[in-house]
Structure formats: C-alpha cells, structure tokens
Amino acid sequence: METGIIDTHTHLESFLRQGTLDAALDRARAAGVAAMTTIGTAPDDWSLYRELAQSRAGFVHYTVGLHPCSVDAGWENAVAQIEPFWKGAAADERPAVAAAPMASVALGECGLDRFHLPKNDPARAEEILGWQRAAFAAQLGLARRLGCPVVVHSRGAFGECVEMIDASGVDWTRVVFHCFTEGEKEIAELNRRGGIGSFTGILTYRNAEGIRAAARAQGLSRFMVETDAPYLTPMPHRGKPNEPAFVRQTAEFAAREVFGIPYEELAAVSAANSRRFFGLPPASQR
C-alpha cells in the first residue's frame, strides 16, 4: 500500500525561475510527497514542464492548457498549439526534447474566471469573458477528441462551467474541478455527473466549514488533495509562499478533521485516486 501523498495541482514555474526548485522538491520528498502534477497555464510554461517531467520522471508529471487568466485576443493561436504539443510535435521544441517527449497527463487548467475581470470596465470584462468562453469550449472539444482528463478552473462561474461541460460531451468521469471552494450542493452536482472536486489548503482555514462539508459529502473514495502552490498556503504556514511539501499539512488536517481516520489511510486512498484519475503509473513502477 502506498504511503506517500500526491500533490495533484501545483505550479512549479516560480520555483524554476527563482532557482529554488531543487530545494523545494527535496523538501517535498522529505515530507512524504510521492508525486506531483505541475499545471500548464500558457504556452510559455508547457516546454518548461515537459523538460521537468523528463528530468524528474515518475516524481513530476505535467498538464497542458490555457488558463482563463491567460486568455486574450490571441487565444486561438495558443489553443491551436495544444494538440501538436500533446503529440510531441511542437514547432518550437528543442530537438533533444522533441525526440523523447513526456506525455501530458491532462488538459488544463482551463475554464472561466470572473473574479479577475476588470471591475470598473463592464464592456471590457464582457469581452474578456467571451474570449474565456470560446477558449474553454475549444479546449473541451479537444479533450473530448483526445479522451483525456480535464482540470477545470472555475472562479465565480461554477454553473457556467458545468453547463459548458455538459454541452461539450466530455466524459464527466475525466473532469476535476480543482481548488474546490463551493458547498455540498455544488459537489453533489459534480458527483452525480461523475466529476469530482479536489481540495487545497483552504480546507484548513477557520472559516471554511462549508468546504469541509463538501469534502465529507464527496467522500474519501473520491478525495484528492493539492497545494496550488505557490498560492493558498495551508495552516500553520499561512502567510508564507506555498510549496508542494505543504500538501502534507492539508492531508493531515483532512484525515484528522474531515474524515477522522489515520493519515496513512487517507494518503493511500488519495494517492490511489490521483493515480487512477491522471493515469499515473503505480508507485512500484516509478
């Protein structure tokens, strides 16, 4: 039985660019992190992540997608690069990388984000939201063709995202709403369709009882945990930059306060859920 925990959603670009990645990964291993998935947000991080997945095979996995906050008027060009990149044929790849590409484990993160739209310019906000909808629809169509898992970013747009996924024909059992911050009603909407929510360090915050209730309602059999590093640092580290090692604190809290089980049991079930959802190899094959 696997005893390590898996961070299903992190952003390693900031560590790479600051030159702190090796130390952060060492701390993650020391904390019992068995693997992690670093999440693509735009073309400029996809190549970084594929190279990283090559150099840390079995420990670091990655996704390719266009984050709604990366969407602009040129979104079509960015989305057009996803499928060739997925197949290892991106035109701008260095030969050494293109010769031995690592496969992306999911498409995303993609979705809708109303929170970051301009607050004082409604017309501009609606224009950007229109681009977001179009980019999300295009990525859902691609995910349907590829038959791959989809990592959804939904902020202030839960109902809209659900409607668009329904309309897309994507297999809901391949859909995860990352950083789930809705309540029991919303998690039920996902679960009855076959989708799931994954949980960040917000789960540990004092005012997050509604999110804890959603995690309980979804149940341990579907539980996945993430950092969304460098954001959303769990207690007791809140106020510091987040990092993959801190997924341990969120998982320990969930075991104790949400499910009332030993940490080792939660880690094993959560890791198995994560490996199954993303198609990761068993720990013994890493």
Secondary structure, 3 states (H helix, E strand, C coil): CCCCEEEEEECCHHHHHHCCHHHHHHHHHHCCEEEEEECCCCHHHHHHHHHHHHHCCCCEEECECCCHHHCCCCHHHHHHCHHHHHCCCCCCCCHHHHHCCCCCCCEEEEEEECCCCCCCCHHHHHHHHHHHHHHHHHHHHHHHHHCCCEEEEEECCHHHHHHHHHHHCCCHHHEEECCCCCCHHHHHHHHHHCCEECECHHHHCCCCHHHHHHHHHHCHHHCCECCCCCCCCCCCCCCCCCCHHHHHHHHHHHHHHHHCCCHHHHHHHHHHHHHHHHCCCCHHHC
